[in-house]
């Protein structure tokens, strides 16, 4: 690979324009926005769309001092991240100018010199370096970084200004809002004066996390837009669940770009436009109500293929086409004619007689045409060589299993991606749970199971659809449904299919739901304490009251999709979580709430 050439340093809006003025930004997430996931997210976008991506948050001190930590967190070269000034000709994954740009590397730090030392390792491989000032977790409090540095604004200034003066790439920062507009504006001005080229504003305060996440304050971001210099580049972060939320956020805040974090983990296609009606293909599903989304089995396939191609450095296994309902009519014609159909270029589907149809015998046997005429007899020496090569691949995979950050996070990624599916199909959940520190074969088995239950779900949906006079002939759907639900791997799921609805019901409000209100103030809590529900069931009634402006039910209904379709996770409102017992007030919060009650009385 050719050596990278260092571009002249540009800052501010000129830098933003130099990377294509991206409107969509993939957020930095601890152990979650690694190379393979970034590539998966980009794969759903057309080439003309520039997605700006961030690496996972990296601990600056560990990165500066520990070579092993560097190689585990940033694969610019497979053996070691070269020191500052080293020859970057061995770049393989992170920051590759051919397919992983624009890219910003994020660090957490509290020492300007250590942060600079760490940043110098990565400046040849990224477009900018970002300082994390938004992490609200307990480990950030203990380590004195992230959102807990907002109490040490002099330290923040020195961290940013040192990078701004001494790095060859621009500096950016991601902050959270403070408790007033005036404090937040002063905070943002300080960060910009230190030399930040782009400021990302997460519209939540430091204590808004977990069940207290609440809504991000878009009005606060709009206030900053209107009161900061006009050429300031601002990214808005928060309240993004679906694709249309991106434009709504841009309109409401006036921001230059929109960053998505959690929504992308549950639906990595969140930045992609839905295909036109009639052009869904095999990866996108659209229901009779017009709502749709990318299928989980399709997204999982893409993800594993990226792992094979870029991380494992070998070709993905050949796979049969994903099932769509139109295949049923085609199968009926094939069985009638006793023929073999061709689906796609160079791919054949062999059918069997109806009497022997089940998911194991009717699974499409896919093969390339250039290998169809090859004989089955191989010399013994060739077989030995093949086995030897397979063992070598297994050993390489085992070594990569413990070193590549792209392999160690597959399982946690899939638990989020498949959340709605594994909640219903526990045998898939159990198989995924056993995949930790396993080879790709285990994840291939999970993929196979996901494809089978997805086929069953689609067929069940079509059975219901046919009752309303839509869809293919009922006998074709019945035949396909019996075939899909007769296998051992979906035996447990088939019982649920007979009784469960295809779309999430009201009972999933608290478990399938990031879009919530932020009002956990003492005054609001005091109102809840002084006006408790007449009975425990009243709290559930509140959730079903669609006229209540503080209920999450509307957003849950808007995001609701069949369980085989990628969909966001909508958190319950803080007061809903409190009423359900998911959270409890701390002694300090209870004291403040009681004081408010006394003042009201």
WOMO-V426982 format. One record per residue. N is the residue number from 1. RES is the residue in one letter. SS is DSSP state (A for helix, B for strand, O for the rest). PSI is psi as a letter, one per 20 degrees, with the letter a starting at -180 (none if undefined). Layout:
n: {N | N}
res: {RES | RES}
ss: {SS | SS}
psi: {PSI | PSI}
//
This chain:
n: {1 | 2 | 3 | 4 | 5 | 6 | 7 | 8 | 9 | 10 | 11 | 12 | 13 | 14 | 15 | 16 | 17 | 18 | 19 | 20 | 21 | 22 | 23 | 24 | 25 | 26 | 27 | 28 | 29 | 30 | 31 | 32 | 33 | 34 | 35 | 36 | 37 | 38 | 39 | 40 | 41 | 42 | 43 | 44 | 45 | 46 | 47 | 48 | 49 | 50 | 51 | 52 | 53 | 54 | 55 | 56 | 57 | 58 | 59 | 60 | 61 | 62 | 63 | 64 | 65 | 66 | 67 | 68 | 69 | 70 | 71 | 72 | 73 | 74 | 75 | 76 | 77 | 78 | 79 | 80 | 81 | 82 | 83 | 84 | 85 | 86 | 87 | 88 | 89 | 90 | 91 | 92 | 93 | 94 | 95 | 96 | 97 | 98 | 99 | 100 | 101 | 102 | 103 | 104 | 105 | 106 | 107 | 108 | 109 | 110 | 111 | 112 | 113 | 114 | 115 | 116 | 117 | 118 | 119 | 120 | 121 | 122 | 123 | 124 | 125 | 126 | 127 | 128 | 129 | 130 | 131 | 132 | 133 | 134 | 135 | 136 | 137 | 138 | 139 | 140 | 141 | 142 | 143 | 144 | 145 | 146 | 147 | 148 | 149 | 150 | 151 | 152 | 153 | 154 | 155 | 156 | 157 | 158 | 159 | 160 | 161 | 162 | 163 | 164 | 165 | 166 | 167 | 168 | 169 | 170 | 171 | 172 | 173 | 174 | 175 | 176 | 177 | 178 | 179 | 180 | 181 | 182 | 183 | 184 | 185 | 186 | 187 | 188 | 189 | 190 | 191 | 192 | 193 | 194 | 195 | 196 | 197 | 198 | 199 | 200 | 201 | 202 | 203 | 204 | 205 | 206 | 207 | 208 | 209 | 210 | 211 | 212 | 213 | 214 | 215 | 216 | 217 | 218 | 219 | 220 | 221 | 222 | 223 | 224 | 225 | 226 | 227 | 228 | 229 | 230 | 231 | 232 | 233 | 234 | 235 | 236 | 237 | 238 | 239 | 240 | 241 | 242 | 243 | 244 | 245 | 246 | 247 | 248 | 249 | 250 | 251 | 252 | 253 | 254 | 255 | 256 | 257 | 258 | 259 | 260 | 261 | 262 | 263 | 264 | 265 | 266 | 267 | 268 | 269 | 270 | 271 | 272 | 273 | 274 | 275 | 276 | 277 | 278 | 279 | 280 | 281 | 282 | 283 | 284 | 285 | 286 | 287 | 288 | 289 | 290 | 291 | 292 | 293 | 294 | 295 | 296 | 297 | 298 | 299 | 300 | 301 | 302 | 303 | 304 | 305 | 306 | 307 | 308 | 309 | 310 | 311 | 312 | 313 | 314 | 315 | 316 | 317 | 318 | 319 | 320 | 321 | 322 | 323 | 324 | 325 | 326 | 327 | 328 | 329 | 330 | 331 | 332 | 333 | 334 | 335 | 336 | 337 | 338 | 339 | 340 | 341 | 342 | 343 | 344 | 345 | 346 | 347 | 348 | 349 | 350 | 351 | 352 | 353 | 354 | 355 | 356 | 357 | 358 | 359 | 360 | 361 | 362 | 363 | 364 | 365 | 366 | 367 | 368 | 369 | 370 | 371 | 372 | 373 | 374 | 375 | 376 | 377 | 378 | 379 | 380 | 381 | 382 | 383 | 384 | 385 | 386 | 387 | 388 | 389 | 390 | 391 | 392 | 393 | 394 | 395 | 396 | 397 | 398 | 399 | 400 | 401 | 402 | 403 | 404 | 405 | 406 | 407 | 408 | 409 | 410 | 411 | 412 | 413 | 414 | 415 | 416 | 417 | 418 | 419 | 420 | 421 | 422 | 423 | 424 | 425 | 426 | 427 | 428 | 429 | 430 | 431 | 432 | 433 | 434 | 435 | 436 | 437 | 438 | 439 | 440 | 441 | 442 | 443 | 444 | 445 | 446 | 447 | 448 | 449 | 450 | 451 | 452 | 453 | 454 | 455 | 456 | 457 | 458 | 459 | 460 | 461 | 462 | 463 | 464 | 465 | 466 | 467 | 468 | 469 | 470 | 471 | 472 | 473 | 474 | 475 | 476 | 477 | 478 | 479 | 480 | 481 | 482 | 483 | 484 | 485 | 486 | 487 | 488 | 489 | 490 | 491 | 492 | 493 | 494 | 495 | 496 | 497 | 498 | 499 | 500 | 501 | 502 | 503 | 504 | 505 | 506 | 507 | 508 | 509 | 510 | 511 | 512 | 513 | 514 | 515 | 516 | 517 | 518 | 519 | 520 | 521 | 522 | 523 | 524 | 525 | 526 | 527 | 528 | 529 | 530 | 531 | 532 | 533 | 534 | 535 | 536 | 537 | 538 | 539 | 540 | 541 | 542 | 543 | 544 | 545 | 546 | 547 | 548 | 549 | 550 | 551 | 552 | 553 | 554 | 555 | 556 | 557 | 558 | 559 | 560 | 561 | 562 | 563 | 564 | 565 | 566 | 567 | 568 | 569 | 570 | 571 | 572 | 573 | 574 | 575 | 576 | 577 | 578 | 579 | 580 | 581 | 582 | 583 | 584 | 585 | 586 | 587 | 588 | 589 | 590 | 591 | 592 | 593 | 594 | 595 | 596 | 597 | 598 | 599 | 600 | 601}
res: {X | X | X | X | X | X | X | X | X | X | X | X | X | X | X | X | X | X | X | X | X | X | X | X | X | X | X | X | X | X | X | X | X | X | X | X | X | X | X | X | X | X | X | X | X | X | X | X | X | X | X | X | X | X | X | X | X | X | X | X | X | X | X | X | X | X | X | X | X | X | X | X | X | X | X | X | X | X | X | X | X | X | X | X | X | X | X | X | X | X | X | X | X | X | X | X | X | X | X | X | X | X | X | X | X | X | X | X | X | X | X | X | X | X | X | X | X | X | X | X | X | X | X | X | X | X | X | X | X | X | X | X | X | X | X | X | X | X | X | X | X | X | X | X | X | X | X | X | X | X | X | X | X | X | X | X | X | X | X | X | X | X | X | X | X | X | X | X | X | X | X | X | X | X | X | X | X | X | X | X | X | X | X | X | X | X | X | X | X | X | X | X | X | X | X | X | X | X | X | X | X | X | X | X | X | X | X | X | X | X | X | X | X | X | X | X | X | X | X | X | X | X | X | X | X | X | X | X | X | X | X | X | X | X | X | X | X | X | X | X | X | X | X | X | X | X | X | X | X | X | X | X | X | X | X | X | X | X | X | X | X | X | X | X | X | X | X | X | X | X | X | X | X | X | X | X | X | X | X | X | X | X | X | X | X | X | X | X | X | X | X | X | X | X | X | X | X | X | X | X | X | X | X | X | X | X | X | X | X | X | X | X | X | X | X | X | X | X | X | X | X | X | X | X | X | X | X | X | X | X | X | X | X | X | X | X | X | X | X | X | X | X | X | X | X | X | X | X | X | X | X | X | X | X | X | X | X | X | X | X | X | X | X | X | X | X | X | X | X | X | X | X | X | X | X | X | X | X | X | X | X | X | X | X | X | X | X | X | X | X | X | X | X | X | X | X | X | X | X | X | X | X | X | X | X | X | X | X | X | X | X | X | X | X | X | X | X | X | X | X | X | X | X | X | X | X | X | X | X | X | X | X | X | X | X | X | X | X | X | X | X | X | X | X | X | X | X | X | X | X | X | X | X | X | X | X | X | X | X | X | X | X | X | X | X | X | X | X | X | X | X | X | X | X | X | X | X | X | X | X | X | X | X | X | X | X | X | X | X | X | X | X | X | X | X | X | X | X | X | X | X | X | X | X | X | X | X | X | X | X | X | X | X | X | X | X | X | X | X | X | X | X | X | X | X | X | X | X | X | X | X | X | X | X | X | X | X | X | X | X | X | X | X | X | X | X | X | X | X | X | X | X | X | X | X | X | X | X | X | X | X | X | X | X | X | X | X | X | X | X | X | X | X | X | X | X | X | X | X | X | X | X | X | X | X | X | X | X | X | X | X | X | X | X | X | X | X | X | X | X | X}
ss: {O | O | O | O | O | O | O | O | O | O | O | A | A | A | A | A | A | A | O | O | O | O | O | B | B | B | O | O | O | O | O | O | O | O | A | A | A | A | A | A | A | A | A | O | O | O | O | O | O | O | B | B | B | B | O | O | O | B | B | A | A | A | A | A | A | O | A | A | A | A | A | A | A | O | O | O | O | O | O | O | O | O | O | O | O | O | O | A | A | A | O | O | O | O | O | O | O | O | O | O | O | O | B | B | B | B | B | B | O | O | O | A | A | A | A | A | A | A | A | A | A | A | A | A | A | O | O | B | B | B | B | B | B | O | O | O | O | A | A | A | A | A | A | O | O | A | A | A | A | A | A | O | A | A | A | A | A | A | A | A | A | A | A | A | A | A | O | O | O | B | B | B | B | B | B | B | O | O | O | O | A | A | A | A | A | A | A | A | A | A | A | A | A | O | O | B | B | B | B | B | B | B | O | O | O | O | O | O | O | A | A | A | O | O | O | O | O | A | A | A | A | A | A | A | A | A | A | O | O | O | O | O | B | B | B | B | B | O | O | O | O | O | A | A | A | A | A | A | A | A | A | A | A | O | O | O | B | B | B | B | O | A | A | A | A | A | O | O | O | O | O | O | O | O | O | O | O | O | O | O | O | O | O | B | B | B | O | O | O | O | O | B | B | B | B | A | A | A | A | A | A | A | A | A | A | A | A | A | A | A | A | A | O | O | O | O | O | O | O | O | O | O | O | O | O | A | A | A | A | A | A | A | A | A | A | A | A | O | O | O | B | B | O | O | O | O | O | B | B | O | O | O | O | A | A | A | O | O | O | O | O | O | O | O | O | O | O | O | A | A | A | O | O | O | O | O | O | O | O | A | A | A | A | A | A | A | A | A | A | A | A | A | A | A | A | A | A | A | A | A | A | A | A | O | A | A | A | A | O | A | A | A | A | A | A | A | A | O | A | A | A | A | A | A | O | A | A | A | A | A | A | A | A | O | O | O | O | O | O | A | A | A | A | A | A | A | A | A | A | A | A | A | A | A | A | A | A | A | A | A | A | A | A | A | A | A | O | O | O | O | O | O | O | A | A | A | A | A | A | A | A | A | A | A | A | O | O | A | A | A | A | A | A | A | A | A | A | A | A | O | O | O | B | O | O | A | A | A | O | O | O | O | O | O | O | O | O | O | O | O | O | A | A | A | A | A | A | A | A | A | O | O | O | O | O | O | A | A | A | A | A | A | A | A | O | O | O | O | O | O | O | O | A | A | A | A | A | A | A | O | O | B | O | O | B | O | O | O | O | O | O | O | O | A | A | A | A | A | A | A | O | O | O | O | O | O | A | A | A | A | A | A | A | A | A | A | A | A | A | A | O}
psi: {p | q | q | q | p | p | q | q | p | q | r | b | h | h | g | g | h | h | j | j | l | p | i | p | p | p | q | p | p | o | k | i | l | r | g | h | h | g | h | g | g | h | i | j | q | q | h | i | p | o | o | p | q | q | r | q | p | p | o | g | g | h | h | h | h | o | h | h | h | g | h | h | i | o | m | h | q | h | g | q | p | q | r | p | i | r | o | k | i | k | p | g | e | p | j | p | i | h | i | l | q | q | p | p | p | p | q | q | r | j | o | g | g | g | g | g | g | g | h | h | h | i | h | i | j | r | h | r | p | q | p | o | k | i | p | j | r | h | h | h | g | h | i | l | a | b | i | i | i | i | i | m | h | g | g | g | g | h | g | g | h | g | g | h | h | i | q | i | q | r | p | r | q | p | r | q | q | a | i | r | g | g | g | g | g | h | g | h | g | g | g | h | h | i | j | p | h | p | p | p | o | o | k | q | r | h | i | n | r | c | i | j | g | r | q | q | n | h | h | g | h | h | g | g | g | i | i | r | q | h | j | p | o | p | p | q | p | q | j | o | g | r | g | i | h | g | h | h | g | g | g | h | h | j | r | h | r | p | p | p | e | h | h | h | h | h | n | i | j | h | i | q | p | q | q | q | p | i | k | h | b | i | h | p | p | p | r | i | j | i | q | a | r | p | q | h | h | g | g | g | g | g | g | h | h | h | g | g | g | h | g | i | l | r | q | q | q | p | q | q | q | q | p | q | h | h | h | g | h | g | h | g | h | g | h | g | i | k | r | p | q | p | o | r | p | k | p | q | o | p | q | r | q | h | h | j | p | r | h | h | i | j | p | p | o | p | q | q | h | i | j | h | j | q | r | i | p | q | q | h | h | h | h | g | h | g | h | g | h | h | g | g | g | g | g | g | h | h | g | h | h | i | h | p | i | h | h | i | j | g | g | h | g | h | h | g | g | j | g | h | g | h | h | h | n | h | h | g | g | h | g | h | h | j | i | p | k | r | r | h | h | h | h | h | h | g | g | g | h | g | h | g | h | g | g | g | g | g | h | g | g | h | g | h | h | h | h | j | j | r | a | r | q | h | h | g | g | g | g | h | g | h | g | h | j | i | q | h | h | j | g | h | h | h | g | h | h | h | h | q | q | h | q | p | r | h | i | j | g | i | i | j | none | j | o | r | q | j | n | k | q | h | g | g | h | h | h | h | g | i | m | q | q | h | r | h | i | h | h | h | h | h | h | i | n | i | i | p | i | j | q | i | h | g | h | g | h | h | i | p | r | q | i | j | p | p | q | r | o | o | q | r | q | g | h | g | h | g | h | i | j | h | r | q | q | r | h | g | h | h | g | g | g | h | h | h | g | h | h | h | none}
//
